[in-house]
Structure formats: C-alpha cells, structure tokens
Amino acid sequence: MRFDILTIFPELLRSPLEEGILRRALQRQQISVNLVNIRDFACDKHQMTDDRPFGGGEGMVMKPEPLSEALKSCQEPEKKTRTILLSPQGRRFDQRTAEEFAAEEEHLIFVCGRYEGVDQRFIDSYVDEELSIGDFILTGGELGAMIVVDTVTRLLPDVLGCADSSGKDTFSRNLLKHPQYTRPREFEGVEVPPELLSGNHEEIERYRFLESVRNTLKKRPQLLEEEKFSPAETKLLKKAGLFLQIRSIQHREIQ
C-alpha cells in the first residue's frame, strides 16, 4: 500500500518510519510512504502556506493553492486513491476503519492541517473524507496521520511476524484483550495464573476468553453493548457468572 502525507513539517514524521514494524514494512516494500512538503508548492518566494481568514477572526487558515498542487503531485490516475483530511470534525477513526482501509484501499493521501483550519474550497474539491482520531485538538494532523498509517500497516498481509496477531488484538471484537504474562513464573510473590501453565490449549482459550470479557466489563463495559456471543461462549459466560452483567449492559438476550 502507498501512503502520501502532505505536511509543512515533513521532518516531524521521519523518526517513526525508521523504527519497528513500519521500518520493516518499508524495507520489504510492503508499504511506501511519501512525505510531501506543502511549502514546496507555495506560490510566492516566502513559501507562504497560510493567510488571514476572510471575515476576520483568530489565527490563520491554510491556503488552497499549495495544498491542491501538492496533492496533484502525488496522485496516480491508474490507482484507486482516497484523500483524507485529518480533522476533529471528521469520522472517528477506529479499528473497523483501519480494517476497511487495509482491505479496500491501495493508495491513501493524508492532508495534515495546521492553524485554524483549511480553506473550505480545497476540502470541497479534493478531500474524500475527513477523519478524526479523537475528540481533542492537536497542533496539526501529522501525529494523527502517523497513527492511521501505523494501524493500517499492521493489518496488511505478512506485515506482522505472527499471522494471528492482528486477529486477536484488542478491538478485533468488541472486547479488550486478556491480561498477558511472560517469564519469570513468579514476580514479587505473584505467580502466573495456573490455567496458562496447564498445557491444555482448549482450557487456555476458555480462560483467555473469560478474562477478556472480565477486562472489558471492568474497563470499557460500553464496548459490550453490541457484542454477540456464540452459544458455546454464552454457556461459558453463564457458568462464570458473567452473563447477567452483560445482559444488563445490552438490555437484550444474548443469543
């Protein structure tokens, strides 16, 4: 997959691309990431990419001409391309959105806004979707764009070392992941749960499922509002005394 990121601060984004999974995916050519400096497409000698808002008011607004020219420089007519503006007004980015992008898109272009916003004429003419990473305000869209790149990349085929890793992540269902343990077997007087030492894979999976549900009930119970459980899972939940707690959250019978 190809990612283009339009920004006035390309150096801000280089470091994350030089570490970990993203670096390996780039080396293996599983992804390509092109950092486009919007200032290179400014129309004046001072490389101005913003100006005062018409009608007055606080702050500055990003100009449409440099943005449109920067965008045109990385478009590929033969490829399916989606242009995304990182914006607090956009659709909330979540794991489902990441899965959608990983499965359906081959070229994502991210426009990183700054200051008070982006000229609406550019948004209306060139942006396919506005995307928000949460209900808070950053100084710019760069960190949000990198979050989307990272999240989508790890869902692409063969990017992660373990093929099952992404399928068992938190949010692969509406459940948080179960607690994790590693060596040593005992740490500061606390031992690893015996179920994980049994060697019985079915018992371990049952234990992890129930712990995942307990973790979700404790930390993010609202996630369970729309979660569906199989008959076998429902039986386990009833036996563990968790069924009625979930039912009270969902206000409906779990089938």
Secondary structure, 3 states (H helix, E strand, C coil): CEEEEEECCHHHHCHHHHCHHHHHHHHCCCCEEEEEEHHHHCCCCCCCCEECCCCCCCCCEECHHHHHHHHHHCCCCCCCEEEEEEEEEEEECCHHHHHHHHHHCCEEEEEECECCCECHHHHHHHCCEEEECCCCCCCECHHHHHHHHHHHHCCCCCCCCCCCCHHHCCCCCCCCCCCCCCCCCEECCEECCHHHHCCCHHHHHHHHHHHHHHHHHHHCHHHHHHCCCCHHHHHHHHHCCCHHHHHHHHCCCCC
